[in-house]
Structures are given as C-alpha cells and as structure tokens.
Amino acid sequence: MAKEKPDLKEREHASETENMRKRLDMFDQRLDNLDSMVSAVIERVMNQPIVLDITCPHCDKNIEFSLIGNRKPRA
C-alpha cells in the first residue's frame, strides 16, 4: 500500500504536466493567430495612405496626421 501513494502522485504530476503542455500549445497557437491578423492589417495599411484628423481638446484646432506606407519588395 505504501507503494500506491507515490505512484498516484507520479500520475497526478504527469497529468498536470500534460495539462500544462496542452495549455502552452493552445497559447502558442493563439499568439500565432494574433500575429497573422496583425500582419494582415499592417500589409493592408502599407498599401494605402491613412489620415488621422484629431481635434485638440485645449484649443479646438484640427490636427491632421498623414501616414504613408512604403511597401518593401518581397523575396
């Protein structure tokens, strides 16, 4: 009977380790998906100009920011 307790603890530890591995794999997959989405958005932004029109809360003047992307050639 004394042998069963360490064996049970080993199984619990192995189960916890496997659970942690699965959770890390899921987290890694989510980060990959997020990276893909951000890259797609950046590619679309780099193809066209973006204009941000912001009103200053202190002087009520309009401030315009123009962003123009330059696409790098792909290899």
Secondary structure by P-SEA (a helix, b strand, c coil): caaaaaaaaaaaaaaaaaaaaaaaaaaaaaaaaaaaaaaaaaaaaaabbbbbbbbcccccbbbbbbbbbbbcccc
